[in-house]
Amino acid sequence: MLRRRLRQGLEQPRLRGAQVELLRLVTDSPGLRVSDAAEELCLAGNSVSTLVNQLVAQGLLRREVDPADRRAVLLHATAEAEERIEAWRARRRALVGRLVAGLPEGDREALAAALPALRSLAQGLRTLPEEE
């Protein structure tokens, strides 16, 4: 629901969720390899390669040859992508901030108290081995 609300009023073409996730990751970790992005996003390498091709075609990502390994590619967000991600983050902060501010004090305290457990839960999902 948060994504739907954030999409309202956007003037740029809408990006799919996986594309946004990859852009956020590359914006936060410039020079990331496709294989590292795949691992971080828990996606197959060929799926990330497809996303990279789509985002390069849209002018949101650029590839650079890794100087340490000429066979590998490093990913970098373009200035346009960085602007879009920052605008999205600002809109998300504002929306969530408004919603949280409208909650009763007890609910805001409960949310604050739950954050460490939610972060631990998210970290547990990241480190959980893949089931075969």
C-alpha positions in Angstrom: 0.0 0.0 0.0 2.9 2.3 0.8 4.3 1.8 -2.8 0.9 2.5 -4.3 0.6 5.8 -2.4 4.1 6.8 -3.3 3.4 6.1 -7.0 0.5 8.6 -7.1 1.4 11.8 -8.9 4.7 10.5 -10.3 5.6 12.0 -13.6 8.3 9.6 -14.6 7.6 6.1 -16.0 6.9 3.7 -13.2 9.6 1.3 -12.3 8.9 -2.3 -11.1 9.7 -3.2 -7.6 12.7 -5.3 -8.4 14.1 -2.5 -10.5 13.7 0.0 -7.6 15.4 -2.5 -5.2 18.4 -2.9 -7.6 18.6 0.9 -8.0 18.5 1.5 -4.3 21.2 -1.2 -3.7 23.5 0.3 -6.4 22.9 3.8 -5.2 23.9 2.7 -1.7 26.8 0.6 -2.9 28.3 2.1 -6.1 30.6 -0.3 -8.0 28.7 -3.4 -7.0 29.1 -6.5 -9.1 26.1 -8.2 -10.7 26.8 -11.3 -8.7 27.0 -9.4 -5.4 23.7 -7.6 -6.3 22.1 -11.0 -7.0 23.2 -12.4 -3.7 22.1 -9.3 -1.7 18.7 -9.3 -3.4 18.3 -13.1 -3.2 17.8 -13.3 -7.0 19.3 -15.4 -9.7 22.2 -13.8 -11.5 20.4 -13.9 -14.9 17.4 -12.2 -13.3 19.7 -9.3 -12.1 21.4 -9.2 -15.5 18.0 -8.7 -17.1 17.2 -5.9 -14.6 20.5 -4.3 -15.3 19.9 -4.4 -19.1 16.5 -2.8 -18.6 17.8 0.0 -16.3 20.8 0.6 -18.6 18.4 1.0 -21.5 16.4 3.5 -19.5 19.5 5.5 -18.7 19.4 4.7 -14.9 22.4 2.4 -14.6 25.8 2.3 -16.2 28.2 -0.5 -16.4 32.0 -0.2 -16.0 34.6 -2.8 -16.5 36.2 -3.9 -13.2 39.9 -2.8 -13.4 40.8 -5.7 -11.2 39.0 -8.3 -13.4 38.3 -7.2 -16.9 35.7 -10.0 -17.3 33.6 -8.5 -14.5 31.3 -5.5 -14.6 30.7 -2.9 -11.9 27.4 -1.1 -11.6 26.8 2.6 -11.0 23.6 4.6 -10.8 23.3 7.5 -13.1 22.6 11.0 -11.8 19.0 10.7 -12.9 18.7 7.4 -10.9 20.2 8.9 -7.8 17.8 11.9 -8.0 14.8 9.5 -8.5 15.8 7.3 -5.5 16.4 10.3 -3.3 13.0 11.8 -4.3 11.3 8.5 -3.6 13.1 8.2 -0.2 12.0 11.8 0.7 8.4 11.1 -0.2 8.4 7.9 1.8 9.9 9.6 4.8 7.3 12.4 4.6 4.4 10.0 4.2 5.4 7.6 7.0 6.3 10.6 9.2 2.8 12.0 8.7 1.1 8.7 9.4 3.2 8.0 12.5 2.7 11.5 13.8 -1.1 10.9 13.6 -0.9 7.9 15.8 -1.7 8.1 19.5 1.4 8.4 21.8 1.1 4.8 23.0 1.2 3.4 19.4 4.2 5.5 18.6 6.0 4.2 21.6 5.0 0.6 20.7 6.4 1.1 17.2 9.7 2.5 18.6 10.0 -0.4 21.0 9.4 -2.9 18.2 12.1 -1.5 15.8 15.0 -3.5 17.3 13.0 -6.8 17.0 12.0 -5.9 13.4 15.6 -5.2 12.4 16.6 -8.5 13.9 13.9 -10.3 12.0 15.0 -8.6 8.7 18.6 -9.6 9.4 17.5 -13.2 10.1 15.7 -13.3 6.7 18.9 -12.0 5.0 21.1 -14.7 6.6 18.6 -17.6 6.3 20.1 -20.2 4.0 18.2 -20.9 0.8 16.0 -23.9 0.8 16.6 -26.4 -1.9 
